[in-house]
């Protein structure tokens, strides 16, 4: 989980980090003066648009996060009568909102996205309702202090003279940041990134007292960041393959339009994938696709990989020739060949005969498991439950004979077919007189 990889770092910072930085500069940098009416318009526009977009895209997690932010801010304003309170119901509401917000974000990040169906929404809305009742009860008129767990002193208070946020709430924010960032690094999803930066904007809102011009603006910014995560997630679904996380067919087609001569196109196909899929089932087939895609995503030489369908992938090398990319494709081929992972020899439930015992079926599968094929055939290889796969690659470049990108892709496809016909697990260049095979170089027929 390398955060310094360009794609991961970009997805963490854009758009949430950018929106957070712009808001901080505009509100506290002193470059511009924003009037109270403008802040009010910004606030209501963001929450109205955010709730509508979350509903339209059926994103229950973002919808609940938006509602939580809105209710927390309105509770602070209501019980403090529009001014920062150092005691009484207003201060109690502030402490409760500061403590509950990060935990709600953690919960909304952890729950599985199930849309806006009634069975999914009832328990989550029930949680928000119970929290609202809890805040209303502890903020009754005449109350002067909050429950002890909201205001406990965990460390020397002199260390926290710079903030109005109670220590239990600060601890909750630290835990929230750690867990949300960990989930982002594991899943690389825009929603987790949005929740991280929205939580950061919430800290600034509470640091400003939670109300007034700054408090309202930062709460609105927290909501805007969530809106940005909805848009970024929609883009990701449209342009990236959900299974492999590689850019998909639509992104590939758009990238082709931006290509300028010279460039090279490589077409990659997993050898004997259908046979493997039929033998071990689609779940393990998906595991193979993710493994291969992970290696393709780290291709060297300035290439970018795309999943264009099924077990087929394409790699674009802008401003490169076939000669320049050949060593990078050979390295990619060998890395995939040497990769290993565990496989279960159990067929999928839907493919097993009805009424059969899956344990019996498993033992039969072990007896009937395919023998390790000749390595020269480039087929799937087995060692106990360990498996490796190979790929065949065809590559072509733009030149006077193939000036159009469609012609380059066709030439790469023909080279791929030639690679498969001459033994698989090899890289073949369009127009090459002889197939390129690392085994041939080692004297293996």
Long-range contacts (C-beta under 8 A, 24 or more apart in sequence): 1-185, 1-186, 3-185, 7-188, 8-185, 8-188, 11-188, 11-190, 11-193, 11-232, 12-184, 12-193, 12-196, 14-232, 15-225, 15-228, 15-229, 15-231, 15-232, 16-193, 16-194, 16-196, 16-197, 16-198, 16-225, 16-228, 16-229, 17-197, 19-197, 19-221, 19-224, 19-225, 19-228, 20-197, 20-200, 20-201, 20-221, 20-225, 23-201, 23-217, 23-218, 23-221, 23-224, 24-204, 27-214, 27-217, 27-218, 28-214, 34-213, 34-217, 36-213, 39-213, 39-216, 39-217, 39-220, 40-216, 42-217, 42-220, 43-216, 43-217, 43-219, 43-220, 46-220, 46-221, 46-223, 46-224, 46-227, 47-220, 47-223, 49-227, 50-223, 50-224, 50-226, 50-227, 50-230, 53-227, 53-230, 53-231, 54-226, 54-230, 55-116, 57-230, 57-233, 57-234, 58-115, 58-116, 59-113, 59-191, 59-230, 59-233, 60-113, 60-114, 60-115, 60-116, 60-120, 60-121, 60-124, 61-108, 61-109, 61-111, 61-113, 61-191, 62-191, 62-194, 62-226, 62-229, 62-230, 63-116, 64-104, 64-108, 64-124, 64-125, 64-128, 65-104, 65-105, 65-108, 65-195, 65-198, 65-226, 66-223, 66-226, 67-128, 68-100, 68-101, 68-104, 68-105, 68-108, 68-128, 69-101, 69-198, 69-202, 69-219, 69-222, 69-223, 69-226, 70-219, 70-223, 71-128, 71-132, 72-97, 72-100, 72-101, 72-219, 73-97, 73-205, 73-210, 73-211, 73-215, 73-216, 73-219, 75-132, 75-135, 75-139, 76-210, 76-211, 76-215, 77-210, 77-211, 79-139, 80-210, 80-211, 82-211, 83-211, 84-209, 84-210, 84-211, 84-212, 87-144, 87-145, 88-143, 88-144, 89-139, 89-140, 89-141, 89-143, 90-139, 91-146, 92-138, 92-139, 92-143, 92-145, 92-146, 92-150, 93-135, 93-139, 94-164, 94-206, 94-209, 94-210, 95-146, 95-150, 95-151, 95-166, 95-169, 96-134, 96-135, 96-138, 96-139, 96-146, 96-150, 97-135, 97-206, 97-210, 98-165, 98-166, 98-169, 98-172, 98-173, 98-206, 98-210, 99-149, 99-150, 99-166, 99-168, 99-169, 99-172, 100-131, 100-135, 101-172, 101-199, 101-202, 102-169, 102-172, 102-173, 102-175, 102-176, 102-177, 102-199, 102-202, 103-172, 103-176, 104-128, 104-131, 105-176, 105-180, 105-195, 105-198, 105-199, 106-175, 106-176, 106-179, 106-180, 108-195, 109-179, 109-180, 109-183, 109-191, 109-192, 109-195, 110-183, 113-191, 163-207, 164-206, 164-207, 164-209, 165-203, 165-206, 165-207, 169-206, 173-199, 173-203, 188-245, 189-233, 189-236, 190-229, 190-232, 190-233, 190-236, 191-229, 191-233, 193-229, 193-232, 194-225, 194-226, 194-228, 194-229, 194-230, 194-232, 195-226, 195-229, 197-225, 198-222, 198-223, 198-225, 198-226, 198-229, 201-225, 241-293, 241-307, 243-286, 243-289, 243-290, 243-293, 243-307, 244-289, 244-290, 244-293, 244-294, 244-307, 245-293, 245-297, 246-293, 246-296, 246-297, 246-305, 246-306, 246-307, 246-313, 247-304, 247-305, 247-306, 247-307, 248-306, 248-307, 248-308, 249-306, 249-307, 249-308, 249-309, 251-306, 252-306, 252-308, 252-314, 252-316, 255-304, 255-306, 255-316, 256-316, 256-405, 259-316, 259-318, 259-398, 259-405, 260-318, 260-319, 261-398, 261-403, 262-319, 262-320, 262-321, 262-397, 262-398, 263-316, 263-317, 263-318, 263-319, 263-320, 263-397, 263-398, 263-408, 264-316, 264-317, 264-320, 264-321, 264-322, 264-324, 264-325, 264-395, 264-396, 264-397, 264-398, 265-314, 265-315, 265-316, 265-317, 265-395, 265-396, 265-397, 265-405, 265-408, 265-409, 265-412, 266-303, 266-314, 266-315, 266-317, 266-325, 266-329, 266-393, 266-394, 266-395, 266-412, 267-312, 267-313, 267-314, 267-393, 267-394, 267-395, 267-409, 267-412, 267-413, 267-415, 267-416, 268-292, 268-296, 268-305, 268-312, 268-313, 268-314, 268-315, 268-391, 268-392, 268-393, 268-416, 269-311, 269-312, 269-313, 269-391, 269-392, 269-393, 269-416, 269-420, 270-311, 270-389, 270-390, 270-391, 271-378, 271-379, 271-380, 271-389, 271-390, 271-391, 271-392, 271-420, 271-424, 271-425, 272-378, 272-379, 272-380, 272-424, 273-310, 273-311, 273-389, 274-311, 275-379, 275-380, 276-380, 276-389, 279-347, 279-370, 280-343, 280-344, 280-345, 280-347, 281-346, 281-347, 281-348, 281-351, 282-348, 283-348, 284-343, 284-344, 287-341, 287-343, 288-389, 291-339, 291-341, 291-389, 292-336, 292-389, 292-391, 295-332, 295-335, 295-336, 295-339, 296-332, 299-328, 299-329, 299-332, 300-328, 300-331, 300-332, 301-325, 301-327, 301-328, 301-329, 303-328, 314-409, 314-412, 320-397, 321-397, 322-395, 322-396, 322-397, 322-429, 322-430, 325-395, 326-395, 326-427, 326-429, 326-436, 329-393, 329-395, 329-427, 330-427, 330-436, 330-438, 332-393, 333-390, 333-391, 333-393, 333-425, 333-426, 333-427, 333-438, 334-438, 336-389, 336-390, 336-391, 337-388, 337-389, 337-390, 337-391, 337-425, 338-388, 339-388, 339-389, 340-386, 340-387, 340-388, 341-386, 341-387, 342-385, 342-386, 342-387, 343-385, 343-386, 343-387, 344-385, 345-369, 345-385, 375-439, 376-423, 376-439, 376-444, 376-445, 377-423, 377-424, 378-423, 378-424, 378-425, 378-426, 379-424, 390-424, 390-425, 391-425, 392-416, 392-419, 392-420, 392-424, 392-425, 392-426, 392-427, 392-428, 393-419, 393-426, 393-427, 393-428, 394-418, 394-419, 394-427, 394-428, 394-429, 394-430, 395-427, 395-428, 395-429, 395-430, 396-429, 396-430, 396-431, 397-430, 402-430
